[in-house]
Amino acid sequence: MSEHGAVVVWTAIAAVAVGTWLFRTSFVVLFGYLDEIPPRVSRILALIPAAVIAAIIAPDLLVREGSLAIGIENERLLAGIVAFAVAWYTENMFVTIVVGMATLWALSFVL
């Protein structure tokens, strides 16, 4: 499995699972004691999905072969920009995916 052995790997997986569960449960318990979520916390929590999506997508759009690739030769970045514009304009996830993938497909043949 790895150089550390199966027991160490499964112990690490279990520790991460328990830690994640405790972290998520702490919010449920904390907000259970509050009558209302403070406005500042609510604003911060509203930004988390966008931050997570950006953290997942940005490396795939900006990094090629281990280095930063910002330029016209990066078809994924160009398709991502087009998809972002379509998402902003239409606010339709299906149209965004279709246009973004079609743009990526077309650019992969051109570039």
Buried (B, 14 or more C-beta within 10 A) or exposed (E): EEEEEEEEEEEEEEEEEEEEEEEEEEEEEEEEEEEEEEEEEEEEEEEEEEEEEEEEBEEEBBBBEEEEBEEEEBBBBBBBBBBBEBBEEEEEEEBBEEBBEEBBEBBEEEE
